[in-house]
């Protein structure tokens, strides 16, 4: 992953992500399924003026969806939980 815009796809805006941001200073991103923790950490530190303490990733399976009598699946995707270092000003308000 050379381009940081290929690694980070966007923020994951859910109630769980908002609660994690308020209580534990974690920010949740949707990321490229091929990216690893090191690439995610480098991309966040280059894109935003913060230091990353820890990165955890979760592979999310696509949900089954129906349209009439036809069934299919959404694409699988990857989610990254980024923990900011102590004393870092959060950038999630900009998202």
Buried (B, 14 or more C-beta within 10 A) or exposed (E): BEEBEBBBBEBBEEEEBEEBBEEEBBBBBBBBEEBBBEBBBBBBBEEBEBEBBEBEBEEBEEEEEEEEEEEEEEEEBBBBBBBBEEEBEBBBEEB
